[in-house]
């Protein structure tokens, strides 16, 4: 009988491999896997990804991570590396939960564009339509407060041209105003937080420049007001549940805490524990649902979201966004006057911004392995993703190392593009 059981088991495994693109609700099997050569990628060259990740771990640049590569809507590589928790010697596994920080922004942007399609908000709406107090916002001009030429709009929030900043990226006056207003306070609810935003000056006239800031957190508040339901509920009902993103949320519940990764700080060539998964604040449901950076997720959840975007807003037969909305997300919407994406003195020449993603407009010395048309973003703990539409390529890298580093993205990008056969 042993031979018979063995035969049945082999048939079952063959069934799973062949029909995995059509099966749902069973974890990783639900992802559309395929052999690399079937979609024009070299399996041997993709093994260099594994080698490079192991090198980065040996160099103590990261404790562990995950790399997912998909082409033509199918996953060709799903690699796990190193430890999710060095102190307890726990490995990274395919369902490990990561803090994705600013990778939350793309999801909030999708929520806003859904409401735009439904006529519940307009991209041209001024912010005061949803939060009347924001009509009083002033612009800081040479240390003086002046009236804005126009109100910031929903579109300004989506493309980071509102003039709203983060405290760490602002001058002292704006930083203090952000702190006084309690913006991004984990213990303050999202919509009440908006009521203090009128006291925070804008860094520039709306639409005239680009700055990374709390625009997407304000956008999350607009989603709540326009939809009439809390942001986390909107995410759950309209995005997470339909996409089967079962492990994505604003906190890690107790029954999943054993899968939560530790977060590390990298300094002077060493990794030190920054956030213990056993005592992390992410184990508790926060009052403030940060649309700009509050979510935790898994590789298998987030790649589903990216595949939906790459497929023009549709996944497994269900449409989430119109192609027109996805086009707005994945093409540059920032004016020539506003310039390129910048962080402090760092100018990412050739990189613009759409309604939710950075977009590569032209090549430059910045990220020379990138390609024109590439869109993507990252999170504060060095998580990252990029999509190359012309190559039908989606790449997701997850790790937990702060401050943010491009090490993994830049180490892998050239290798992955080199694995393309056509």
C-alpha positions as CSV (number, residue, x, y, z in Angstrom):
1,X,0.0,0.0,0.0
2,X,2.9,2.4,0.6
3,X,3.6,2.7,-3.2
4,X,-0.1,3.5,-3.7
5,X,-0.1,6.3,-1.1
6,X,3.2,7.7,-2.5
7,X,1.7,7.7,-6.0
8,X,-1.5,9.5,-4.9
9,X,0.7,12.1,-3.1
10,X,2.8,12.7,-6.2
11,X,-0.4,13.2,-8.3
12,X,-1.7,15.7,-5.7
13,X,1.5,17.7,-5.8
14,X,1.3,17.8,-9.6
15,X,-2.3,19.0,-9.4
16,X,-1.2,21.8,-7.0
17,X,1.6,23.0,-9.3
18,X,-0.5,22.9,-12.5
19,X,-3.7,24.5,-11.1
20,X,-2.2,26.8,-8.5
21,X,-3.1,30.0,-10.5
22,X,-6.8,29.0,-10.2
23,X,-6.9,28.0,-6.5
24,X,-8.0,30.5,-3.8
25,X,-7.9,30.7,0.0
26,X,-5.0,28.4,0.6
27,X,-2.1,30.8,1.3
28,X,0.9,30.8,-1.1
29,X,-0.8,28.3,-3.5
30,X,-3.2,31.1,-4.2
31,X,-0.5,33.1,-5.9
32,X,0.0,32.6,-9.6
33,X,3.3,30.7,-9.7
34,X,5.1,29.7,-12.9
35,X,8.5,28.5,-14.0
36,X,10.7,31.5,-14.9
37,X,11.4,30.3,-18.5
38,X,7.6,30.2,-19.2
39,X,7.5,34.0,-18.9
40,X,10.9,34.8,-20.4
41,X,13.3,34.8,-17.3
42,X,16.4,32.8,-16.7
43,X,16.1,30.6,-13.6
44,X,19.9,30.3,-13.2
45,X,20.4,34.0,-13.3
46,X,17.7,34.5,-10.7
47,X,19.7,32.3,-8.4
48,X,22.1,35.3,-8.2
49,X,19.4,37.0,-6.2
50,X,19.8,34.3,-3.5
51,X,23.5,34.6,-3.5
52,X,23.4,38.4,-3.1
53,X,20.9,38.3,-0.3
54,X,23.1,35.8,1.6
55,X,26.1,38.1,1.0
56,X,24.2,41.1,2.5
57,X,23.2,38.9,5.6
58,X,26.8,37.8,6.1
59,X,27.9,41.5,5.9
60,X,25.4,42.3,8.7
61,X,23.6,44.7,6.4
62,X,20.3,43.0,7.2
63,X,19.1,40.2,9.5
64,X,16.9,38.6,6.9
65,X,14.4,39.3,4.2
66,X,12.2,38.2,1.3
67,X,12.4,38.8,-2.4
68,X,9.5,38.2,-4.7
69,X,9.8,38.5,-8.5
70,X,6.8,38.3,-10.8
71,X,6.6,38.6,-14.6
72,X,3.6,38.8,-16.9
73,X,1.4,38.5,-13.8
74,X,3.0,35.3,-12.5
75,X,5.4,34.8,-9.6
76,X,8.7,33.3,-10.7
77,X,10.7,33.7,-7.5
78,X,9.8,33.8,-3.9
79,X,12.9,33.6,-1.7
80,X,13.3,33.8,2.1
81,X,16.6,34.6,3.7
82,X,18.2,34.9,7.1
83,X,16.4,35.6,10.4
84,X,13.2,37.5,11.3
85,X,14.4,37.6,14.9
86,X,18.2,37.3,15.6
87,X,17.8,37.3,19.3
88,X,15.6,34.2,19.3
89,X,17.1,32.6,16.2
90,X,13.9,32.5,14.2
91,X,14.0,32.3,10.4
92,X,12.3,34.5,7.9
93,X,9.4,32.5,6.5
94,X,7.0,33.1,3.6
95,X,4.3,34.4,6.0
96,X,6.5,36.6,8.1
97,X,4.9,39.9,9.0
98,X,6.8,43.1,8.3
99,X,6.3,46.8,9.2
100,X,5.8,48.3,5.7
101,X,5.6,52.0,6.9
102,X,5.3,54.2,3.7
103,X,4.3,51.4,1.5
104,X,1.0,52.1,3.1
105,X,0.8,55.2,0.9
106,X,0.0,53.4,-2.2
107,X,-3.0,51.6,-0.6
108,X,-4.4,54.9,0.7
109,X,-4.0,56.4,-2.7
110,X,-6.0,53.5,-4.2
111,X,-8.7,54.1,-1.7
112,X,-9.0,57.8,-2.6
113,X,-9.0,56.9,-6.3
114,X,-11.8,54.4,-5.7
115,X,-13.9,57.2,-4.2
116,X,-13.0,59.5,-7.0
117,X,-14.4,56.9,-9.5
118,X,-17.6,56.7,-7.4
119,X,-18.0,60.5,-7.4
120,X,-17.6,60.7,-3.6
121,X,-14.6,63.0,-3.9
122,X,-12.9,64.9,-6.8
123,X,-9.2,65.3,-7.4
124,X,-9.8,69.0,-7.7
125,X,-11.6,69.3,-4.4
126,X,-10.0,71.7,-1.9
127,X,-9.1,70.2,1.5
128,X,-11.5,72.5,3.3
129,X,-14.4,70.7,1.6
130,X,-13.7,67.8,4.0
131,X,-12.1,69.7,6.9
132,X,-13.4,73.3,6.9
133,X,-10.7,74.4,9.4
134,X,-8.0,73.7,6.8
135,X,-9.1,76.8,4.9
136,X,-7.1,78.8,7.5
137,X,-3.8,77.2,6.6
138,X,-1.0,79.6,5.8
139,X,2.2,79.3,3.8
140,X,5.6,80.0,5.4
141,X,7.5,82.4,3.2
142,X,10.9,83.6,4.4
143,X,9.9,83.1,8.0
144,X,6.6,84.9,7.5
145,X,3.1,83.5,7.3
146,X,1.3,84.4,4.1
147,X,-2.0,83.5,2.4
148,X,-1.8,80.7,-0.1
149,X,-2.4,81.5,-3.8
150,X,-4.9,78.7,-3.8
151,X,-6.0,75.9,-1.5
152,X,-4.2,72.5,-1.6
153,X,-6.4,69.9,-3.3
154,X,-6.9,66.1,-3.2
155,X,-4.5,65.9,-6.2
156,X,-1.8,67.8,-4.2
157,X,-2.1,65.2,-1.4
158,X,-1.7,62.3,-3.9
159,X,1.4,63.7,-5.6
160,X,3.0,65.4,-2.5
161,X,2.7,68.9,-3.9
162,X,0.5,70.2,-1.0
163,X,3.4,71.8,1.0
164,X,2.6,69.6,4.0
165,X,5.8,68.0,5.5
166,X,7.0,65.6,8.1
167,X,8.6,67.2,11.2
168,X,12.0,65.7,10.4
169,X,12.0,67.2,6.9
170,X,10.9,70.7,7.9
171,X,12.4,73.9,9.2
172,X,12.1,74.4,13.0
173,X,9.0,76.5,12.8
174,X,7.0,74.0,10.9
175,X,8.5,71.1,12.9
176,X,7.3,72.7,16.1
177,X,3.9,73.4,14.7
178,X,3.5,69.7,13.7
179,X,4.5,68.6,17.2
180,X,2.1,71.1,18.8
181,X,-0.7,69.9,16.6
182,X,-0.1,66.3,17.5
183,X,0.2,65.2,13.9
184,X,1.1,61.5,13.6
185,X,0.4,61.0,17.3
186,X,-0.4,57.3,17.6
187,X,-2.8,57.9,20.4
188,X,-4.9,60.5,18.6
189,X,-7.7,59.4,16.2
190,X,-7.3,60.2,12.5
191,X,-10.1,62.7,12.0
192,X,-9.7,64.7,15.3
193,X,-6.0,65.0,14.3
194,X,-7.0,66.8,11.1
195,X,-8.7,69.5,13.2
196,X,-5.3,70.7,14.3
197,X,-3.7,70.8,10.9
198,X,-4.8,74.4,10.2
199,X,-2.1,75.5,12.7
200,X,0.7,73.8,10.6
201,X,2.1,76.1,7.9
202,X,2.8,74.9,4.4
203,X,6.4,74.8,3.2
204,X,5.5,76.4,-0.1
205,X,2.6,77.5,-2.3
206,X,0.5,74.5,-3.2
207,X,1.5,72.9,-6.5
208,X,4.7,74.9,-6.8
209,X,7.1,72.3,-5.4
210,X,7.4,68.7,-4.2
211,X,8.1,67.6,-0.6
212,X,7.7,64.3,1.1
213,X,5.3,64.6,4.1
214,X,2.1,63.9,5.8
215,X,0.0,64.5,2.7
216,X,-1.1,60.9,2.6
217,X,-2.1,60.9,6.3
218,X,-4.4,63.8,5.5
219,X,-5.6,61.9,2.5
220,X,-6.5,59.0,4.8
221,X,-8.7,61.4,6.8
222,X,-10.4,62.5,3.5
223,X,-11.1,58.8,2.7
224,X,-12.8,58.5,6.1
225,X,-15.0,61.6,5.6
226,X,-15.8,60.9,2.0
227,X,-16.7,57.3,2.5
228,X,-18.4,57.7,5.9
229,X,-16.5,54.8,7.5
230,X,-13.2,54.5,9.4
231,X,-10.0,54.1,7.2
232,X,-9.2,50.6,8.5
233,X,-12.7,49.4,7.8
234,X,-12.5,50.9,4.2
235,X,-9.2,49.1,3.6
236,X,-10.5,45.8,5.0
237,X,-13.8,45.8,3.1
238,X,-12.8,47.3,-0.2
239,X,-9.1,46.2,-0.6
240,X,-7.8,43.6,1.9
241,X,-10.7,41.2,2.0
242,X,-11.4,41.1,-1.8
243,X,-7.7,40.7,-2.5
244,X,-7.3,38.1,0.2
245,X,-4.7,40.2,2.0
246,X,-5.4,38.3,5.2
247,X,-2.3,39.5,7.2
248,X,-2.4,43.2,6.4
249,X,-3.5,45.7,9.0
250,X,-2.6,48.6,11.4
251,X,-1.5,46.2,14.1
252,X,-0.5,42.5,14.5
253,X,-3.2,40.6,16.4
254,X,-2.2,38.1,19.2
255,X,-2.8,35.0,17.1
256,X,-0.3,36.2,14.5
257,X,2.3,37.8,16.8
258,X,4.6,34.7,16.5
259,X,5.2,35.6,12.8
260,X,6.1,39.2,13.4
261,X,9.7,40.2,12.5
262,X,12.0,42.2,14.8
263,X,13.1,45.6,13.5
264,X,16.8,46.5,13.6
265,X,19.0,49.6,13.5
266,X,22.1,49.6,11.4
267,X,24.9,51.8,12.6
268,X,28.8,51.6,12.5
269,X,28.5,48.3,10.6
270,X,26.3,46.6,13.2
271,X,22.7,45.6,13.6
272,X,21.1,46.3,17.0
273,X,17.5,45.6,18.1
274,X,15.2,48.6,17.6
275,X,11.8,47.1,18.0
276,X,11.2,43.8,19.8
277,X,8.3,41.9,18.2
278,X,7.3,40.6,21.6
279,X,6.9,44.1,23.1
280,X,6.3,46.2,20.0
281,X,3.6,48.9,19.9
282,X,2.4,47.2,16.7
283,X,0.8,44.5,18.9
284,X,-1.9,47.0,20.0
285,X,-4.6,48.6,17.8
286,X,-3.6,52.3,17.5
287,X,-6.1,55.1,17.7
288,X,-4.4,56.9,14.8
289,X,-4.7,54.9,11.6
290,X,-1.9,56.3,9.6
291,X,-2.6,56.3,5.9
292,X,0.9,57.5,5.3
293,X,2.8,54.7,7.2
294,X,0.8,52.6,9.6
295,X,0.4,49.2,8.1
296,X,2.1,45.8,8.6
297,X,1.9,43.2,5.9
298,X,3.4,40.1,4.4
299,X,5.1,39.4,1.0
300,X,2.2,37.2,-0.2
301,X,-0.3,40.0,0.7
302,X,1.5,42.9,-0.8
303,X,2.5,41.2,-4.0
304,X,-1.2,40.6,-4.7
305,X,-1.8,44.3,-4.3
306,X,1.1,45.1,-6.7
307,X,-0.1,42.5,-9.3
308,X,-3.5,44.1,-9.2
309,X,-1.9,47.5,-10.0
310,X,0.4,46.1,-12.7
311,X,-2.6,44.4,-14.3
312,X,-4.4,47.7,-14.8
313,X,-6.5,47.6,-11.6
314,X,-7.8,44.0,-12.0
315,X,-6.9,40.8,-10.2
316,X,-8.4,37.3,-10.5
317,X,-11.3,38.7,-12.5
318,X,-12.3,41.4,-10.0
319,X,-11.8,45.1,-10.9
320,X,-10.6,47.4,-8.2
321,X,-9.7,50.5,-10.2
322,X,-10.3,51.6,-13.7
323,X,-7.2,51.6,-16.0
324,X,-7.5,55.4,-16.2
325,X,-7.0,55.7,-12.4
326,X,-4.0,53.3,-12.5
327,X,-2.5,55.4,-15.3
328,X,-2.7,58.4,-13.0
329,X,-0.9,56.5,-10.3
330,X,1.9,55.2,-12.5
331,X,2.7,58.2,-14.7
332,X,4.3,61.5,-13.5
333,X,1.8,64.1,-12.3
334,X,4.3,66.6,-11.0
335,X,4.8,69.8,-13.0
336,X,8.2,70.8,-14.4
337,X,8.2,73.8,-12.0
338,X,8.0,71.4,-9.0
339,X,10.9,69.4,-10.2
340,X,12.2,66.0,-9.2
341,X,11.7,63.9,-6.0
342,X,14.0,65.3,-3.4
343,X,15.0,64.3,0.2
344,X,17.0,67.1,1.9
345,X,20.0,67.7,-0.4
346,X,19.4,64.5,-2.3
347,X,17.9,65.1,-5.7
348,X,16.6,62.0,-7.4
349,X,17.1,63.4,-10.9
350,X,14.7,62.0,-13.4
351,X,12.3,60.7,-10.8
352,X,8.8,62.3,-10.7
353,X,5.7,61.3,-8.8
354,X,2.2,60.0,-9.8
355,X,-0.9,59.7,-7.7
356,X,0.7,57.2,-5.2
357,X,4.1,56.1,-6.7
358,X,7.4,57.6,-7.7
359,X,7.8,57.3,-11.5
360,X,11.1,57.2,-13.5
361,X,10.8,59.9,-16.2
362,X,14.3,59.8,-17.6
363,X,17.7,58.2,-16.8
364,X,20.4,59.9,-14.8
365,X,23.2,59.0,-12.4
366,X,20.5,58.3,-9.7
367,X,19.9,54.6,-9.6
368,X,21.6,53.8,-13.0
369,X,20.2,50.2,-13.1
370,X,16.7,51.6,-13.2
371,X,14.6,52.0,-16.3
372,X,12.4,54.7,-17.7
373,X,8.7,54.1,-16.8
374,X,9.6,52.3,-13.5
375,X,7.3,53.1,-10.7
376,X,7.5,52.1,-7.0
377,X,8.2,53.2,-3.4
378,X,9.5,52.0,-0.1
379,X,9.1,52.0,3.6
380,X,11.2,53.4,6.5
381,X,12.5,49.9,7.5
382,X,14.1,49.5,4.0
383,X,11.2,47.6,2.4
384,X,10.8,48.4,-1.3
385,X,9.1,47.5,-4.5
386,X,9.4,48.5,-8.1
387,X,7.4,47.8,-11.3
388,X,8.7,48.1,-14.9
389,X,5.6,48.2,-17.1
390,X,7.4,47.7,-20.4
391,X,9.1,44.5,-19.0
392,X,5.8,43.4,-17.2
393,X,8.1,43.0,-14.2
394,X,7.2,43.4,-10.5
395,X,9.7,43.1,-7.7
396,X,9.1,43.2,-3.9
397,X,11.8,43.2,-1.3
398,X,11.1,43.1,2.5
399,X,13.5,43.5,5.4
400,X,13.5,45.4,8.7
401,X,16.4,47.7,8.9
402,X,16.5,51.4,9.8
403,X,17.3,54.0,8.8
404,X,16.1,53.5,5.2
405,X,18.7,52.0,2.9
406,X,18.7,51.3,-0.9
407,X,21.3,48.5,-0.4
408,X,18.9,45.6,-1.2
409,X,17.2,47.3,-4.1
410,X,20.4,48.5,-5.8
411,X,22.2,45.2,-5.2
412,X,19.4,43.2,-6.8
413,X,18.0,45.5,-9.6
414,X,20.7,44.9,-12.2
415,X,20.7,41.1,-11.4
416,X,17.0,40.8,-11.9
417,X,16.9,42.9,-15.1
418,X,19.8,40.8,-16.4
419,X,17.7,37.6,-15.9
420,X,15.2,38.8,-18.5
421,X,15.3,36.7,-21.7
422,X,13.1,38.9,-23.8
